[in-house]
């Protein structure tokens, strides 16, 4: 087990300094509209699709998920002076799928930006990994991601359980341009509104390494080997 795997197992997150090169960051930032505060279905963007399949991104993800891993969802976030917001404590509990198939333990079902989403069982979420690649420096004043180390091991939590969870040991993920934050979907995380808002652009990519059960299909599938 490598150092990143060990930290993810214990804490549920890890920061990878200078995960990608400056040239790749420039390509990625040109592919997204900095005036947008959020873009779903980001893997429909061919530049970001190539970015998700690039050696730079995959070498980090493969260290944890193996060579067969593939990107399944992409989202762009930008907390800026015009759209400065806070996010309450939560887990990332939904996945994007091709169509609705009734499976025991799955639900509720929703539609977001025209795509079917569902909360699967905790086993599937526990085997996924997200990578948040920062296109800007993000210090404590710019509403950085906050996480509660180890909370991913508790499974899917109810809203009441999340509210009661102790927050004293929350960790603030201050990062620089081209750094990446790896996180398990079930890790409790939040962010405050920026005190001194500037662009805080993030390309958020979610990866999996296994097919879905009972005929369900990932909405997107980028990269990986057969």
N, C-alpha and C positions, 0 to 999 in steps of 0.2 A: 504494500500500500504506500503510495507516494504522499508527500506532505499535504498537497491540496485535498486528496481523498480523505486523509486523516482529519483535517480541519472541517471538511464538509460533514463527515460522520459525526463529529463531536458538536460543532457549532452550527452547522447548517448553512454556512456561508464562508467565502474566502475572497480576498481582494488580490487581484493579479496586476501588479504594476506594469505599465507599458505593454499591455497584452497584444496590441497591434501597432504597426508603424505609423508614422505621421502621414505618409502617402495614402494609406488605406483610410485613415480618418478623414482626410480631405475628400476622397472619393465618396465616402459615406455621407458626409455633411452636404455635399452638392446634390445628393439624391433625395434629400428631404427638404421640405419647406420650413424654414426657421420661423415663419409666422404662424405655423400650426402649433397648437399646444398638445395635440395628440393625433396619431394616425393609426388606425387598426389595419389588419390584413396587410401588414408591411411586406410580407414575403411575396406579394403580388408585384412589388417593385423589382424589376430585373437586376438593378444594381445592388440592392440589399440582398436579393436572393443569391447573387454571386458572392457577396460579402459573407453570408452565412455559410456558404460552401467552401470558403477560402481556407488555405492551409493555416493561416494565422489564427483564425477562429477555431477551426477543427482540432488543432493540436492541443488546445486547452481542454476542449470538451471531451476529446477522446481519452485523455488521461484519466477521466472519471467514468465515462459511459462506454468506452471502447470504440473500435473502428466502425461498427455498424450503426452508430448513433446518427440521427438526422434531425434537422430543424423542423418544428411542427407549427410554430406561430411566431409572429413578429409584431411589435408595437413600438411606435415612436412617442416619446414623452418630451415635452419642453416646458419647463416651469420658467416663465419669463416675466418682465414687468407688466405685460398686458394680461397674462393669465397666470397669476400667482395663487396657488392653492395649497391646502394641506390635505393629507390623506390619513385617515384614522387607522388604528391597528387592525390588520387583517391578514388572511392567508390567500394565496392564489389557488383557488380550488376548482377552476373550470378549464376545460380543454375545448378546442375547436374540432368539430367532426363533420363528415360529409353529409350525414343524414341522421335522423332520429331512429334509433333502434332500442326497444325496451329491454333493459338489462337490469337484473336485480341489484339493488344498491346504488344505482345511478339516478341522478336527478337532484334538483330540478333542471328542466330544460329551458333554454332561452335563445333568443336571436339577437346577435350584436353585429351591426354593420352588414346585415344580410347573411350572416354565417351562423349555423347552429352550434350552440355551446351547451355543455353539460358538466355537472360535477360528477366525476367518476368515483370509484372507490379509492381509499387512501393508499392501497398498494400501488396503483398506477401513478398517482401523484408523487409517491415517495421515490419512484425510480426515475423521475424527470429532473432536469437541471436547467435553470435559466442563467443566461449571461447578459449582464447589463453593461454595454460598452459606452463609455462617456465621451462625448464629443467636445466637452468643455470641462474646465476645472470646476469642482464642486466642493467648496469649503463649508464650514459650519453655518455661515451667514446666508447660504444659498439654498436652504431647504433640502439637505442631503437625506439619503435613505437612512433610516434607523432600524435596527434589527434586534431581536431578543435571542441571543445565542442559545442553542439547544432546544428551542421551542418546537422545532420541526419534528422532534421525536414523539410528540404527544398525539399525533394523528390529526384528523379533521376536528376542529373545535367549534362549538356553538358560539353565537354572538355573546351570550352571557359568560361563557368560559373565557373568551378573549378579553372581555371587559375586566374580569376578575384577575387575569394573569398579572403577576408582579412585573412592573415596568422599570424597577430601579436599576437593573443591570443592562438596560438597553445600550447598544453600541452604535455610535454615529459613524457612518461610512464616508468620511471625507476622502475624496479622490481627485486625481488630476486628469487632464485630457489624455486619452488613449488608455487609461486604466480600465479594468473591468471588475465587476462584482459578480461572483458566482453565488447562486443561492438556490436552495431547495424550495419548491413551491409552498410547502407547508410551514416554512419559517415565518413567524410573526414579524411583520414589518410595517412601517409607517413613515411619514415625513411631515414636517411642519412647513408652513408658508415661509418663503424666503424673507429674511430681514432686509437684505440688500439685493433684490432680485436682478439678475442678469440672465442670459440664456443658460439653461441647464438641460442641454440636449442629451438624450439617452436613446440608444438603439437596444431594445429589449428583445432577446431571442430565446425561445424555449426549445429545448432538445429532449428527445426520447430515444430509446434504444430497443424498443420492442413494439410489436404490432398490438392493436387493440383486440379484445376478445369478442366472440359471438358475432362476427361479421361487421363490427363497427370499424370505421376507417378515419384516420387522421385527415383533417381538411387539407393540410399542406404536408409535403414531405420533400425536404431539400437536403441532398448530400447523403453520405453513408455508402456502404458497400453491401452487396447482396450476400 
